[in-house]
Amino acid sequence: MKDYADIESSKLPEFQIDSKIPEGPVAEKWTNYKAHQKLVNPANKRHLDIIVVGTGLAGASAASTLGELGFNVLNFCIQDSPRRAHSIAAQGGINAAKDYQNDGDSVYRLFYDTVKGGDFRSREANVYRLAEVSNNIIDQCVAQGVPFAREYGGLLANRSFGGAQVSRTFYAKGQTGQQLLLGAYASLNRQIKKGTVKSYNRREMLDIVMIDGRARGVIMRNLITGELERYAAHAVVLATGGYGRAFFLSTNAMGCNGSAAVQAFKKGAYLANLAFTQIHPTCIPVHGEDQSK
Ligand SMILES: Cc1cc2nc3c(=O)[nH]c(=O)nc-3n(C[C@H](O)[C@H](O)[C@H](O)COP(=O)(O)OP(=O)(O)OC[C@H]3O[C@@H](n4cnc5c(N)ncnc54)[C@H](O)[C@@H]3O)c2cc1C
């Protein structure tokens, strides 16, 4: 790992960018990897501490999943409650290749549309994995109690979204993010009750502690007392969301400022595709009565 000064002075070609995508054909990379990855003995998992910073859809899901697997998780968020992470603002819905509408959808089509929608810049192997597990994600969310819209007969409803030729979007009125977050929060709470996840609210990450090139801890400001606190772990997961507040026009929460990503960058992490930011219609000022949003 290089320190901040090295990064500033180095030229791009010197960077060794290795996104650690597994070998093999795109449709098999992650399946093969998962089939051969080293597993941790169940008896040893509780001896491994994992810090998860963030409680949005990414952080809450990661923390509760790791907790359920038996790891000892420390979970942090800036807000007074994990429920207030900015994921709560998402509206439209979540895609899955269930093909309930029988309109020709498939894992491959969802993969292709997502890569295309990402301007062909996404990591294809990861997008394929996303498409592959998309159906399971919907099943899990339903099991967690997310009240997706349903047809009159009781089956889950779908709508077409984002210019897709098929209807594959699962939604909960205009508040899909909020409902998904409540589901993730319920799952997180279950692990907090079981003691596998410790939840720390009103904590802002100020720094990452590196030991031998690996992230092994974090420095937090307790936003209630103002005191600095330090936490150590075997691994650190940053699930700290986007940085929409960097733009003049934004409806993102004030905490969406990229502060945690900058701390990681200072410690040598590489940031990719920073220019690829979604401009959401809700941030466009009203300029006439013909404007729909
Ligand atoms: C208006 C709107 C509509 C959207 N609609 C859709 C949609 O229809 N479909 C879709 O798929 N996506 C949609 N999105 C995008 C989607 O909501 C986000 O990509 C997703 O929710 C991000 O989740 P996250 O967990 O990564 O981040 P967040 O939910 O932002 O969570 C970040 C977490 O990190 C914490 N954090 C940040 N910095 C620090 C720090 N320094 N120290 C400690 N904690 C920190 C915060 O407290 C928070 O808990 C929409 C987004 C918006 C804003």
The ligand as a MOL file (V3000), in Angstrom:
LIG
                    3D

  0  0  0     0  0            999 V3000
M  V30 BEGIN CTAB
M  V30 COUNTS 53 58 0 0 0
M  V30 BEGIN ATOM
M  V30 1 C -33.9550 9.6990 -4.8810 0
M  V30 2 C -33.2770 8.3740 -5.1550 0
M  V30 3 C -33.9560 7.3870 -5.8440 0
M  V30 4 C -33.3560 6.1550 -6.1120 0
M  V30 5 N -34.0720 5.1940 -6.7630 0
M  V30 6 C -33.5350 3.9610 -6.9610 0
M  V30 7 C -34.2950 2.8930 -7.5630 0
M  V30 8 O -35.4440 3.0600 -7.9220 0
M  V30 9 N -33.7110 1.6770 -7.7300 0
M  V30 10 C -32.4160 1.4560 -7.3440 0
M  V30 11 O -31.9240 0.3200 -7.4990 0
M  V30 12 N -31.6540 2.4420 -6.7750 0
M  V30 13 C -32.1970 3.6700 -6.5720 0
M  V30 14 N -31.4380 4.6730 -5.9840 0
M  V30 15 C -30.0560 4.3710 -5.6280 0
M  V30 16 C -29.9760 3.5310 -4.3400 0
M  V30 17 O -30.9100 4.0110 -3.4110 0
M  V30 18 C -28.5790 3.6400 -3.7140 0
M  V30 19 O -27.6000 3.2840 -4.6580 0
M  V30 20 C -28.4370 2.6920 -2.5080 0
M  V30 21 O -29.5200 2.8310 -1.6200 0
M  V30 22 C -27.1310 2.9980 -1.7590 0
M  V30 23 O -27.0620 2.1480 -0.6300 0
M  V30 24 P -25.7800 2.1790 0.2810 0
M  V30 25 O -26.0170 1.2080 1.4110 0
M  V30 26 O -24.5680 1.9520 -0.5650 0
M  V30 27 O -25.6560 3.6920 0.8210 0
M  V30 28 P -26.4990 4.5700 1.8970 0
M  V30 29 O -27.8990 4.0870 2.0700 0
M  V30 30 O -26.2620 6.0010 1.5640 0
M  V30 31 O -25.7780 4.2280 3.2610 0
M  V30 32 C -24.5130 4.7630 3.5880 0
M  V30 33 C -24.2820 4.5500 5.0730 0
M  V30 34 O -22.9490 4.9510 5.3630 0
M  V30 35 C -22.9330 5.7670 6.5030 0
M  V30 36 N -21.7870 6.6810 6.4060 0
M  V30 37 C -21.3980 7.4740 5.3570 0
M  V30 38 N -20.2520 8.1170 5.6460 0
M  V30 39 C -19.9150 7.7430 6.8990 0
M  V30 40 C -18.8340 8.0670 7.7910 0
M  V30 41 N -17.8490 8.9080 7.4590 0
M  V30 42 N -18.8180 7.4770 9.0090 0
M  V30 43 C -19.8030 6.6020 9.4060 0
M  V30 44 N -20.8250 6.2490 8.6070 0
M  V30 45 C -20.8870 6.8170 7.3760 0
M  V30 46 C -24.2650 6.4800 6.5230 0
M  V30 47 O -24.5700 6.8100 7.8280 0
M  V30 48 C -25.1780 5.3640 5.9770 0
M  V30 49 O -25.6090 4.5240 7.0340 0
M  V30 50 C -32.0300 5.9060 -5.6900 0
M  V30 51 C -31.3370 6.8980 -4.9710 0
M  V30 52 C -31.9510 8.1130 -4.7050 0
M  V30 53 C -31.2020 9.1640 -3.9150 0
M  V30 END ATOM
M  V30 BEGIN BOND
M  V30 1 1 1 2
M  V30 2 1 2 3
M  V30 3 2 2 52
M  V30 4 2 3 4
M  V30 5 1 4 5
M  V30 6 1 4 50
M  V30 7 2 5 6
M  V30 8 1 6 7
M  V30 9 1 6 13
M  V30 10 2 7 8
M  V30 11 1 7 9
M  V30 12 1 9 10
M  V30 13 2 10 11
M  V30 14 1 10 12
M  V30 15 2 12 13
M  V30 16 1 13 14
M  V30 17 1 14 15
M  V30 18 1 14 50
M  V30 19 1 15 16
M  V30 20 1 16 17
M  V30 21 1 16 18
M  V30 22 1 18 19
M  V30 23 1 18 20
M  V30 24 1 20 21
M  V30 25 1 20 22
M  V30 26 1 22 23
M  V30 27 1 23 24
M  V30 28 2 24 25
M  V30 29 1 24 26
M  V30 30 1 24 27
M  V30 31 1 27 28
M  V30 32 2 28 29
M  V30 33 1 28 30
M  V30 34 1 28 31
M  V30 35 1 31 32
M  V30 36 1 32 33
M  V30 37 1 33 34
M  V30 38 1 33 48
M  V30 39 1 34 35
M  V30 40 1 35 36
M  V30 41 1 35 46
M  V30 42 1 36 37
M  V30 43 1 36 45
M  V30 44 2 37 38
M  V30 45 1 38 39
M  V30 46 1 39 40
M  V30 47 2 39 45
M  V30 48 1 40 41
M  V30 49 2 40 42
M  V30 50 1 42 43
M  V30 51 2 43 44
M  V30 52 1 44 45
M  V30 53 1 46 47
M  V30 54 1 46 48
M  V30 55 1 48 49
M  V30 56 2 50 51
M  V30 57 1 51 52
M  V30 58 1 52 53
M  V30 END BOND
M  V30 END CTAB
M  END
